[in-house]
Amino acid sequence: MDIIIKEDYAQLSRYAAEIIASQIKSKPDCVLGLATGSTPIGTYQELVRMHKEDGLDFSQVRTFNLDEYLGVRLDLDKPYHMDQSYARFMYEELFKHINIKPENIHIPDGQAKDPKGVCQWYEDAIRNAGGIDLQLLGLGGDGHWGFNEPGTSLGSRTSVVALTKQTLDDNYEAFYKKANIARAQMPHFAITMGIGTILDAKNILMIVNGSRKAAVVAKCLEGPVTSQITASAIQLHSGGITVVLDEAAASALANSDHYRHVESMKRQYGL
């Protein structure tokens, strides 16, 4: 596991975007797992810049998003602030700015009449695409990935889940409050990739910023593996793992000096 500590959010975002761009350049038809939330926005903005200024080509890239609220769907006829779907988030923050093909974009259908059927279809679609080459992840305030709330099995697959109060509170502050949408109108269920699904990815890139998540970052990376902090399953992944933190998010790590030393030595020796 490579733990990279950057000075601030801007540096974190550029570094993460460079990892994703390198994956695309090495395998133009790669399969990317993508995440929503406030943390990846800077990374997506840098990828858009790379596309527009450096010619980063997304024409063959295929994507699978981590999750979507149940009961909502992308509606491009609605004003942006009235459509809080994750599909809309991805369209506005990334997809409409790059040359990705619509048929190569996969997001769980929050309006499906058979949500459980959608979950199985999603698992099959990922497998038929050859699996995810690089999965981008954030980190929830209680240590979750996607909507895999505390107590979720570490072997879970794509499924319908109920959201915890903390997740509802976090998402209300980040998205719904700004849109003047009442808390009672928020979806309380979602479709999410499972922890087992995420761990199937060949490579994982997790990005975290801010002092508010410092304590849970330390539990995730240096504490025991537990279903109470589902992202601690990152310690079980057998592929390539890169965790990029800003100084604030790394501030509670017991071994931060060691991580900096390892990063420095790898740069020195070109590893």
Summary of the structure (lengths in Angstrom):
residues: 271
radius of gyration: 17.7
end to end distance: 13.2
largest distance: 54.8
contacts: 883
relative contact order: 0.18
helix: 43%
strand: 17%
